[in-house]
């Protein structure tokens, strides 16, 4: 039963013969054969006219895989034919097929004491070594049969030794019991396996970051960033903070952290910033950091990444960019709604920023606080901070609100305006002819300083970042109504200027100055 044969039915010519499957053997020695070709009817065939098909590959029928599975469990395994089993598996036979007794092919092979090559072939083809059966698992059956080689083969292919009974009552020999114990002792626990996986990811992450940073083209960059987002998502928070510390100390940790931020800035501002697929992967990385390493939030704000996320969270603006072709999806699977939704989720989980989070220089915060308290030494402190730094970031100026602190300090409070202006002149070396606010020449003086200013000039150190701040797009509010009306897009922006004039000197002091 189940054999594939070439035969001809009663009353038919011997040639051409048809291929069929034996369904049953009759009492008179004839066979009932079902033809594989249409009309696939079942006919009586004389035994002398049947020729078995030894090579399964010669049968090309739509149901060949099902027939191969039937032939595997009904014929090949009971006959212990190694080559036939391997050929049937190569031609689509299901290694987990069951017979009428609910025994899988592997369990039947163990029960029939098939040679180890058949067991190994079934396991390599995907047979489940732990599938339950009426006589237990395949491993338990091999233990009961006292087949040490079969037990070892099953254990090598991942059979679960935790549930198998290795007592003498179960028919287990000392050799088999010792083999099972060695396997259990040498196997990794779930915790050990997870630890090994985490350690592998920890060592792999810096290498993937370097590949992302040095990717030769956009396609390679997208693939590597996708892999990076997968690894970051898998790594626990404590290991993520270890691989990418906020304040790295060693060279390896510093290279990993700086490399990651370089990739983020490249994808958000440089090459690849118009690819929705890469943007989505970067947002997944940021989402993992916000969830598992929130200590990075201040730095993400200072480098402008959070500002970029805020833009993407604006669904109307993002949709406009996609429609205009400014943002494109190479795969076609990532849509603008996916980007906006993930960006909004990230912003909802970010903690509210403090001035310390937004400014990289804490001394600048101290100086601004002194100015708001109308303490004259605040000007000197501000001048020292600005001159000690090679370049003050406009983002730091905005985060500390240096302009607001100066305006507040120069606003008259209890008649201290003169003292404040004197402190300003002393701190920044402002000559009397440099600030002629009352004569309307302040703008010209500022322009002259911003163009011809000396690098060592303290006033220049103050004015340059403030002028840069005016032209920094990131400091303007994010707006977007979704309208593409040209009149709305070209609507002018109103800028309010708040002047602060130097107080007029006393008449006596003015006379002394004129006489001098």
Secondary structure, 3 states (H helix, E strand, C coil): CCCEEEECCCCCCCCCCEEEEEEEECCCCCEEEEECCCCCCEEEECHHHCEECCCHHHCCCCCHHHHHHHHHHHHHCCCCCHHHHHHHHHCCCCCCCECCCCCEHHHHHHHCCCCHHHHHHHHHCCCCCCCCCCCCCHHHHHHHCCCHHHHHHHHHCCCCCCCCCCCHHHCCCHHHHHHHHHHHHHCCCHHHHHHHHHHHHHHHHHHHHHHHHCCCCHHHHHHHHHHHHHHHHHCCHHHHHHHCCCCCCCHHHHHHHHHHHHHHHHHHHCCCCCEHHHHHHHHHHHHHHHHHCHHHHHHHHHCCHHHHHHHHHCHHHHHHHHHCCCCECCCCCCCHHHHHHHHHHHHHHCCCCCHHHHCCCHHHHHHHHHHHCCCCHHHHHHHHHHHHCCCCCHHHHHHHCHHHHHHHHHCCCCCCHHHHHHHHHHHHCCCCCCCCHHHCCHHHHHHHHHHHCCCCCHHHHHHHHHHHHHCCHHHCCCCCCCCCCHHHHCCCCCCCCCCCCCCCCCHHHHHHHHHC
